Amino acid sequence: MREKQTLYFDEKPLRQEFQHVCRYFDITKRSIPAPYFPPQQLMSSENALLDSIEDIDNTRGLSLYIHIPFCDGKCTFCDLYCFHVPRNKRDIIDRYIRVLLKEIQFWNHLFDWKQKPVTTIHFGGGSPLIIPKEGFEKVLEVLHQNFNVSSETEIAVEITTSQISQENISLFQRLHIHRIHIGIQTLVDDIRKIIGRRETSNKVHTKLQEILSHNFILSVDMLYGLPTQTMESFKGDLYELMDCGVDGFALYELNIPPAFDRIISKNPSYQIDKMLNYQMAMTGKSILNKAGYLNVFFNHYGNDRDKNLYFTFPMRGEDCLAFGTIADAKLGKVAFRHKKLKKYMDSINSDESGIDWSYIEDERRMVIGQLETDLMSTCISVQHLERMIDTFGHSFKGIFDMWHAAQLIIPSSEQGEYQLTGSGCWLLSTMLDQLRRLGR
């Protein structure tokens, strides 16, 4: 175990950093970055989108994403697009699986996907393991039949600790699932009760050890800004999970969806402290970086085993094909999002694509997209900054100067690069919004 004195931290420098950032930005508007669809470039014709698929580069790698929007119980803090499905109404899951399989076949008729190597297959949600194991196996079987999936393809699934069982571990091994991503959120039992987590921290610890004993790559989601959470408890969680052998950490600030807002309104003692949240984010980054967990994404830290391959496909210049309601995809210059659940299922059952919004990037949007990708990876190419200045002139130069003055970016030790700082990671959505306004 790590020595307890490593839990000590000096609050003053973080307060100064926080106050410095607040001179330039309204940190109360800080949020998680979201995919962007320029309203003036949205395509009015589904046929126009499908025709553009012919221009896909066969040499580019491909990431596949499958969205399962169902779960056993909707967490109070969750603002994702997913739905609680009672056990007596699980027929919708079977119907959804049939629609997913039909959509995969739909795309198979549009392009020779066998030429493109698949880097990763990622099942997200919701809770993908709510699917009966026969359905889960069938989806993977059809993906193997229609795409260039190999032994090098990383297959990943998001689960909860309550779904860790010998039966599911055997399923993962049989299906060659390599990476398990688990929403832990916190190990403090009192806080786990507040947010509706069902298992104690001791049980969580035991189950994590079980997963790790089978050599799966294991990454975890952790929340900061939770009711009654302290800096010491947050840091203690990180150290305990590192000592367990966890391979990767994704750190998220607590959002306040309506279900959680009701909890806070009934408990006036639960105060939202943005400065403490900022300090937790900065301290978490420092702890993980010093322990060898490097940024593979702006809020994800991994060791040598955890490369977070699905979320980092843009950094590798790959395409992403997604299946399922509200799933986002990017193929070459084309980006699109699927319809919401009922419209998606109706569309696929009518032999349509299920796509809601789509656009083709113009030259200006491609330049912005390059810098967005750099920022999300935390390593910013000087060449891409110069292209932004050449394209947008003083409009971008003023933004860049503000980022630099606020210390959101600093020169990197690597020649020809800037580095996104902890404050930059914290305010990434604001930085992306500034860039996206330039392309309108």
C-alpha positions in Angstrom: 0.0 0.0 0.0 1.1 3.6 -0.6 2.1 5.7 2.4 -0.6 7.7 3.9 1.4 10.9 3.8 0.9 10.9 0.0 -2.7 11.9 0.6 -1.5 15.3 1.8 -1.9 18.2 -0.7 -1.2 21.9 -0.6 -4.5 23.7 -1.3 -3.1 27.2 -1.9 -1.6 26.7 -5.4 -4.8 25.1 -6.7 -6.9 28.0 -5.3 -4.6 30.4 -7.1 -4.9 28.5 -10.4 -8.7 28.4 -10.0 -8.8 32.2 -9.4 -6.6 32.8 -12.4 -8.8 30.8 -14.7 -11.9 32.6 -13.4 -10.4 35.9 -14.6 -10.9 34.7 -18.2 -13.8 32.2 -18.1 -17.1 31.5 -16.4 -16.4 28.1 -14.9 -20.0 27.6 -13.8 -20.8 26.8 -17.5 -18.2 24.1 -17.6 -19.6 20.8 -19.1 -18.4 17.6 -20.7 -17.6 18.1 -24.4 -20.3 16.8 -26.8 -20.1 15.9 -30.5 -20.9 18.8 -32.9 -23.2 19.0 -35.9 -23.0 22.4 -37.7 -26.6 23.4 -38.3 -25.8 25.2 -41.6 -24.1 22.1 -43.0 -26.7 19.4 -42.1 -27.7 17.3 -45.1 -31.3 17.3 -46.1 -31.2 14.0 -48.0 -30.3 10.6 -46.6 -29.4 9.6 -50.2 -26.7 12.4 -50.3 -25.2 10.9 -47.1 -25.2 7.3 -48.4 -23.8 8.4 -51.8 -20.8 9.9 -50.0 -20.0 6.6 -48.3 -18.4 5.5 -51.6 -15.5 7.8 -50.9 -14.3 6.0 -47.8 -10.6 5.2 -47.7 -10.0 1.4 -47.5 -6.6 1.9 -45.8 -8.0 3.7 -42.8 -8.6 1.7 -39.6 -12.2 1.3 -38.4 -13.7 1.5 -34.9 -17.1 0.0 -34.3 -19.5 1.2 -31.6 -22.8 -0.5 -30.5 -25.1 1.4 -28.2 -27.4 -0.5 -25.8 -29.8 2.1 -24.3 -31.2 -0.1 -21.5 -30.3 -0.8 -17.9 -31.6 -2.6 -14.8 -32.0 0.7 -12.9 -31.4 4.3 -14.0 -28.7 5.8 -11.7 -29.8 9.1 -10.1 -26.6 10.9 -11.4 -26.9 9.5 -14.9 -27.7 11.9 -17.8 -27.0 9.4 -20.6 -29.6 8.4 -23.1 -30.7 5.1 -21.6 -33.8 3.6 -20.0 -34.7 1.5 -17.1 -36.4 -1.7 -18.3 -38.3 -3.7 -15.7 -37.9 -7.5 -15.9 -41.5 -8.0 -17.1 -41.0 -5.7 -20.1 -37.8 -7.1 -21.5 -39.4 -7.9 -24.9 -38.2 -4.5 -26.1 -34.6 -5.6 -25.7 -35.2 -8.6 -28.0 -36.8 -6.3 -30.5 -33.9 -3.9 -30.3 -31.4 -6.7 -30.9 -33.2 -7.7 -34.0 -33.1 -4.1 -35.2 -29.4 -3.9 -34.5 -28.7 -7.0 -36.5 -30.8 -5.6 -39.4 -28.9 -2.3 -39.3 -25.5 -4.1 -39.4 -26.7 -5.9 -42.6 -27.9 -2.6 -44.0 -24.5 -1.1 -43.8 -22.9 -4.3 -45.1 -24.6 -3.8 -48.4 -23.2 -0.2 -48.9 -19.5 -0.9 -48.7 -16.9 -3.6 -48.7 -16.0 -3.3 -45.1 -13.7 -6.4 -45.2 -11.0 -4.2 -46.6 -10.8 -2.0 -43.5 -9.1 -3.5 -40.4 -11.2 -3.2 -37.2 -9.2 -1.7 -34.3 -11.9 -2.0 -31.6 -15.5 -3.0 -31.0 -17.0 -1.1 -28.1 -20.3 -1.9 -26.4 -21.7 1.1 -24.5 -24.9 2.1 -22.9 -26.9 1.9 -20.7 -25.8 -1.5 -19.7 -24.9 -3.8 -22.6 -25.0 -6.9 -20.4 -28.8 -6.5 -20.0 -28.9 -8.2 -23.3 -29.5 -12.0 -23.0 -26.1 -13.7 -23.6 -27.5 -15.3 -26.8 -28.2 -11.9 -28.2 -24.8 -10.5 -27.2 -23.1 -13.5 -28.9 -25.3 -13.0 -32.0 -24.4 -9.4 -32.4 -20.6 -10.2 -32.2 -21.0 -13.1 -34.6 -22.7 -10.9 -37.2 -20.0 -8.2 -36.7 -17.3 -10.9 -37.3 -19.1 -12.0 -40.5 -19.4 -8.5 -42.0 -16.2 -6.7 -40.9 -12.5 -7.3 -40.8 -12.3 -8.4 -37.1 -9.1 -10.1 -36.1 -7.3 -11.4 -33.1 -5.8 -7.9 -32.8 -9.2 -6.2 -32.5 -9.8 -5.0 -29.0 -13.4 -5.8 -27.9 -14.6 -3.7 -24.9 -17.8 -3.6 -22.9 -19.1 -1.3 -20.2 -20.5 -3.0 -17.1 -21.3 -2.5 -13.5 -19.8 -4.4 -10.6 -23.1 -6.1 -10.0 -22.6 -7.8 -13.4 -19.3 -9.3 -12.5 -20.0 -13.0 -12.1 -18.3 -16.2 -13.1 -20.9 -16.7 -15.8 -20.1 -13.4 -17.3 -16.4 -13.8 -17.0 -16.7 -17.0 -18.9 -18.8 -15.2 -21.5 -16.1 -12.5 -21.9 -13.4 -15.2 -22.3 -15.4 -17.1 -24.8 -16.1 -14.0 -26.9 -12.5 -12.7 -26.6 -13.5 -9.5 -24.9 -10.3 -7.8 -23.8 -11.3 -4.6 -22.0 -13.8 -4.1 -19.2 -15.0 -0.6 -18.3 -16.7 -0.3 -15.0 -18.6 2.6 -13.4 -17.3 2.7 -9.8 -18.0 6.4 -9.1 -16.8 6.2 -5.5 -15.7 3.6 -2.9 -17.1 5.5 0.1 -20.1 3.5 1.3 -22.1 6.4 2.7 -21.9 8.2 -0.7 -22.6 5.1 -2.6 -25.9 4.8 -0.7 -26.8 8.5 -1.6 -26.2 7.9 -5.3 -28.0 4.5 -5.3 -25.1 2.1 -5.8 -26.1 -1.3 -4.7 -22.9 -2.9 -3.5 -20.5 -2.1 -0.7 -17.0 -1.0 -1.4 -15.7 -4.3 0.1 -17.8 -6.2 -2.4 -16.6 -3.9 -5.2 -13.0 -4.5 -4.2 -13.5 -8.3 -4.3 -15.1 -8.3 -7.7 -12.4 -6.0 -9.2 -9.8 -8.5 -8.0 -11.7 -11.3 -9.7 -11.7 -9.4 -13.0 -8.0 -8.6 -12.8 -7.1 -12.1 -11.9 -8.2 -13.1 -15.4 -5.9 -10.5 -17.0 -8.7 -8.3 -18.6 -7.7 -4.7 -19.2 -9.7 -2.9 -16.6 -10.6 0.8 -16.5 -13.0 2.6 -14.2 -15.2 5.7 -14.2 -14.8 7.9 -11.1 -17.0 10.9 -10.1 -15.9 14.0 -8.2 -18.2 16.7 -6.8 -20.5 14.1 -5.1 -22.5 15.0 -1.9 -20.3 14.9 1.2 -17.3 13.9 -0.8 -14.0 15.3 0.5 -10.6 15.7 -1.2 -9.2 13.1 1.1 -11.9 10.5 0.3 -11.5 11.2 -3.5 -7.7 10.7 -3.3 -8.1 7.7 -1.2 -10.3 6.1 -3.8 -7.7 6.7 -6.5 -4.9 5.2 -4.4 -7.0 2.2 -3.4 -7.9 1.4 -7.0 -4.3 1.9 -8.2 -3.2 -0.6 -5.5 -5.8 -3.0 -6.9 -4.1 -2.9 -10.3 -6.7 -0.9 -12.3 -5.3 -0.1 -15.7 -7.2 3.1 -16.5 -9.3 5.9 -14.9 -11.9 8.2 -16.4 -12.6 11.2 -14.1 -16.0 13.0 -14.4 -17.5 15.9 -12.6 -21.0 15.1 -11.2 -23.7 16.5 -13.5 -27.0 17.4 -12.0 -29.8 15.7 -14.0 -33.4 16.1 -12.7 -33.3 12.9 -10.6 -30.2 14.0 -8.7 -31.5 17.6 -8.5 -34.4 16.3 -6.4 -31.9 14.6 -4.0 -30.0 17.8 -3.6 -33.2 19.9 -3.0 -34.2 17.5 -0.2 -30.8 17.8 1.4 -29.7 21.5 1.7 -26.4 20.4 3.3 -25.3 19.0 -0.1 -23.5 22.0 -1.5 -22.0 22.2 -5.0 -18.5 23.7 -4.6 -17.0 24.4 -8.1 -13.6 25.3 -6.6 -13.4 22.0 -4.7 -14.5 20.2 -7.9 -11.7 21.9 -9.8 -9.2 21.0 -7.1 -10.3 17.4 -7.2 -9.9 17.3 -11.0 -6.4 18.9 -10.9 -5.3 16.7 -7.9 -6.6 13.5 -9.6 -4.7 14.3 -12.8 -1.5 15.0 -10.8 -1.8 11.8 -8.7 -2.5 9.6 -11.8 0.2 11.2 -14.0 2.9 10.8 -11.3 1.9 7.1 -10.9 2.4 6.5 -14.6 -1.2 6.8 -15.8 -0.8 9.2 -18.7 -3.5 11.1 -20.6 -4.8 9.1 -23.4 -7.8 11.4 -23.6 -8.5 14.7 -21.9 -10.2 13.0 -18.9 -8.9 9.4 -19.2 -5.6 8.2 -17.8 -4.1 4.9 -18.7 -1.1 2.7 -18.1 0.7 0.9 -20.8 -2.1 -1.6 -21.2 -5.0 0.7 -21.4 -5.1 2.7 -24.7 -8.9 3.5 -24.6 -9.0 2.6 -28.3 -12.7 3.5 -29.0 -12.6 7.1 -27.6 -9.2 7.8 -29.3 -10.1 6.7 -32.8 -9.8 10.3 -34.2 -6.2 10.6 -32.9 -5.3 7.6 -35.1 -7.0 9.0 -38.1 -9.6 6.1 -38.1 -13.2 6.0 -39.2 -16.0 5.1 -36.7 -19.1 3.2 -37.7 -21.8 3.2 -34.9 -25.0 1.2 -34.5 -28.0 1.9 -32.3 -30.1 4.7 -31.2 -28.4 8.2 -30.8 -25.0 6.7 -31.7 -22.5 9.0 -33.4 -20.3 8.0 -36.3 -17.7 9.5 -38.5 -16.6 8.1 -41.9 -14.0 10.2 -43.7 -15.5 13.7 -44.0 -19.0 12.5 -43.1 -20.4 12.6 -39.6 -23.8 11.4 -38.5 -26.1 10.6 -35.5 -28.8 8.1 -35.2 -32.4 8.8 -34.3 -33.9 8.5 -30.9 -35.2 5.0 -29.8 -38.7 4.7 -31.3 -37.9 6.6 -34.5 -34.6 4.6 -34.9 -36.4 1.3 -34.6 -39.2 2.3 -36.9 -36.7 3.6 -39.5 -34.6 0.4 -39.5 -37.7 -1.8 -39.7 -38.7 0.3 -42.7 -35.4 -0.6 -44.4 -34.0 2.9 -43.9 -30.7 3.9 -42.3 -31.9 5.1 -38.9 -29.8 8.3 -39.4 -31.1 11.6 -37.9 -28.5 14.3 -38.5 -25.5 14.2 -40.8 -23.0 16.6 -42.5 -20.0 16.6 -44.7 -17.0 18.6 -43.5 -15.9 21.5 -45.6 -12.3 22.7 -45.6 -12.7 25.2 -42.7 -14.5 22.5 -40.6 -11.7 20.0 -41.3 -9.1 22.5 -40.0 -11.1 23.1 -36.8 -11.6 19.3 -36.4 -7.8 18.7 -36.5 -7.3 21.1 -33.6 -10.3 19.6 -31.7 -8.7 16.2 -32.0 -5.4 17.6 -30.7 -7.1 19.2 -27.7 -8.9 16.0 -26.7 -5.7 14.1 -26.9 -4.0 16.9 -24.8 -1.1 17.2 -27.3 -1.5 20.2 -29.7 0.5 20.4 -32.9 2.0 23.8 -33.6 1.4 23.0 -37.3 -2.3 22.7 -36.6 -2.3 26.0 -34.7 -0.6 27.7 -37.6 -3.2 26.3 -40.0 -5.9 27.7 -37.8 -4.3 31.2 -37.9 -3.9 31.0 -41.7 -7.5 30.0 -42.0 -9.2 32.2 -39.4 -6.7 35.0 -38.9 -7.1 37.3 -35.9 -10.3 35.7 -34.9 -8.4 32.6 -33.8 -5.3 34.4 -32.8 -7.3 36.2 -30.1 -8.7 32.9 -28.8 -5.2 31.3 -28.8 -3.8 34.3 -26.8 -6.6 33.9 -24.3 -5.9 30.2 -23.8 -2.2 30.9 -23.3 -2.9 33.8 -20.9 -5.3 31.6 -18.9 -2.7 28.8 -18.9 -5.1 26.3 -20.6 -2.2 25.4 -22.9 1.6 25.6 -22.4 4.6 24.8 -24.6 5.4 21.1 -24.4 8.7 19.5 -23.8 8.2 17.9 -27.2 9.4 20.2 -30.0 6.6 21.5 -32.2 3.8 20.9 -29.6 1.8 22.6 -27.0 0.3 20.7 -24.0 -3.2 21.0 -22.6 -2.9 21.7 -18.9 -5.2 20.4 -16.2 -7.2 23.7 -16.4 -7.4 23.1 -20.1 -8.8 19.6 -19.5 -11.3 21.1 -17.1 -12.5 23.8 -19.6 -12.2 21.8 -22.8 -15.9 22.2 -23.7 -15.5 26.0 -23.5 -12.4 25.8 -25.7 -14.3 23.6 -28.3 -17.3 26.0 -28.2 -15.0 28.9 -29.1 -13.5 26.9 -32.0 -16.9 25.8 -33.3 -18.3 29.4 -33.4 -15.5 30.2 -35.8 -16.8 27.7 -38.3 -20.4 29.0 -38.4 
